[in-house]
Amino acid sequence: MIRVLLADDEALMRAGLTAILGTAGDIEVVAEAGDGRQAVDLALRHRPDLCLLDIRMPVLDGLRAAAELRRVLPEVAVVMLTTFSEDEYVTGALANGASGFLLKSGDPRELIIGIRAVAEGGAYLSPAIARRVITRLGAGPLGKQAVANTRVAELTVRERDVLALVGAGLSNAEIARRLHLVEGTVKGYVSQILTRLDLRNRVQAAILAYEAGLVPEQ
């Protein structure tokens, strides 16, 4: 069972998200928070597997809550809820260790898929915002691709294969099945990639894979 803490300042939104997650069968909302400070306090009390945070919240917004969770509970995954108008916040969430980004207005099935992917050690960016986020990370697409290709060039062929599948949002177990490897071996490859390319987490690795053209366009 994936234990989730849900934080959003709108009670109606929390109720809707809880109802959607309740249909999954393998996801349980163990606590709900109305602001970022309460989210951190409840996370310390309940120790969830994953925190689903709205970016805009009172007292402590989602960005600062994510940074605080990374400091006090680094083992807890963080997924951010955003809207099209909040692209500028997404890069900040990435810097603060978030492993997923989901649209509030997205397909309910995407919410479940994203939470499962992150809970299994993967990263997930809503396809609807992935390219918009990437565009904000550099001066221009061609320049970004050239830099990304240079960085990726230092990887082995197998490491590039793994990076491409990380970019596609696959978990370690899914990558292992796809490449006919042991899951522990995939975990080792991912760790090597993050270290060699000086990446903070799987989301940064996924974005680099997109920039380098390793992931087919959705």
N, C-alpha and C positions, 0 to 999 in steps of 0.2 A: 504494500500500500504506500502510495506517495503522499506524504503529509505536507500540506500546504498552508501557509499563513497568507491571508489576503488582506491587502491594505488599500483602501480607497475612501475618500472623504464623502462620497455619495452613498447613502444607505441603499438606495434602489439599485445602483450599480453593483454593490457588494452582493445583494440578494440575487441578482441575475447571474453573476459570475459563479456564485456558490451553487446555484441550481444547475448551471451548465456542467460544472465540474462533478456534480453529484451523479450525472448520467454516465460517467466514464467507467465506474466500477472499481477502478484501481487508484482513485484519487480521493483524498479526504481533506476537507478544510478544517483544520484543527483550531484556528483562531481567526478573528476578524479585527481589523484596526481601522480607525477613522483618520489617523494622521501618522506621519512618519515616526515620531517619538514613541507613540504607542506600539507601532509595528516592531521597533527594536526591542522594547521592553517585553512584548509578548513572545518574540522570537527567543529571547534569553530564557523565558519561562517554559515554552513548549518545545524548543529545539526542533523545528520543522525540517523537512528535507529541502524545502524550497519556499522562498518568499516571493509573492506576486505583488509588485508595488506599482501604484499609480505614480506617474512622474510629478504631477501637481497635487500637493497635499499641504494642509496647514501645519504649523508648528515646526515640522521638519519635512522638507519635500522629499520626493523619491530619490533624487540624486544623493542628497546628504544621508538619507537613511541607508542607501546602498553602500555608501562609503563607511558608515558606522558599522553595518553588518559585516562588511569585509574585515573590519578591524577586530570585532569582538567574536564573530562566528564565521571564520573563513571557510568552514566546511559546508555552510549553507548556501545553496545556489540562489541567485536572484534573477527574476524575470521582470522586465519593466513593461507597463502598459502605456501606450502613447497614442497620439492622434496625428493625422497628417500635418497639422499646423505646428507640431512640436519637434520637428526634425532637429532643431538646434540643441535640444536636450539629449538626444540619443547619443551623440559622441561623448557627452559628459558622463552619461550612464556607463558607456563602454569603458571609459577611463577609470570608473569606480568599481569595475569588476562584474558588471552585469553579464549574464550568459545568454540572455534572450530578450527579444523585443517583439511585442505583439500589439496589433491594432485593436483598440476598443470596439471599432466598428467592423472588425473582421469576422470571418466565418467562425461560428462557435466550435466547429471541428478543429480549426487551426489552434484554438486555445488549448485543447486537450493534446493535440499532436506536439505543440511547442513545449508544454510542461513535461510530457513524457520524455522528449528528446533531451531536455536539459537535466532532468532527474537522472537519466541514464549516463550522464557525463558528457553529453553533447552540447551543441550550441544551436540556437534557432533564431533566425531573423524572419519576420513575416515577409514573404515574397513581395508584397505590395510596397514595403518601405526599404527593402534591402538595397536596391540600386540608388535610391535617394540618399541613404546614409553614406554609401560609398562615395557619391559625388561630393559630399561635404568634407571628405577626409583629405582632399588634395586640391591643387590649383586647377587641374584639368584632367580629363580621362586619359589622354595620350601620355601626359607626363607621369601620371600615377602608374599607368601600365608599364612604362619603361623602368621606373624605379622598382615596381613589384617584380618584374621579370628578372632584374638584376639580383634581387634578394633571393628569389626562389631558385636561381641558377646554382646556388651553392648546395642545394639539397640533392640527395641521391634520387634515382628514378622511383624507388619504392617510397621514399619520403614524400615525393611530389604526388604519388598516387594517394597516399594517406591524407595529405593536405587537401587535395581535391575533394575527397569524400567528407572531410571535416567541413569544408566549405558548403557542401550539399546538405549539411545538417545531420549527418549520420552519427550515431553513438559509436563507442568503441566496439560494442558487440556487433553492430550492423556492419561496420567496416571490416571486422574480422571475418564475418561470413562472406562479404563481397570479395575480399582478397584471399580467402582461404588461409587465414592466419589464426594463431591463438590470440585471444583477447588481450592477454598480458603483453604480447609482443606489440600489438597495436598501441597499447597504453605507453609502452616504451618509445615507440616511434613518435607519438604525439608529444611526449615530454622532450625528446630530442629536438623536434621541430621548434617548439616554443623557446627552448634554450638557444639554439643556433640562430634563430631569427629575432631574438630579443622581443618576444611577444608575451604579453601579460596573461592572456587566456585564450580559450578556443574561439571566442567571438572575433578577436583581432586576427587570429589565424584564418577564420572563415572569410573575413573581409579581404585579407591579403590574397587568398585563393581566388576570389572574385576579380580583384584588380589585375591579377596575373593571367586572367583568362582561363584558369583551370576548371572553372565551374560553368557548364552550359547555361545560357540565359533561360530564365523560367518563362 
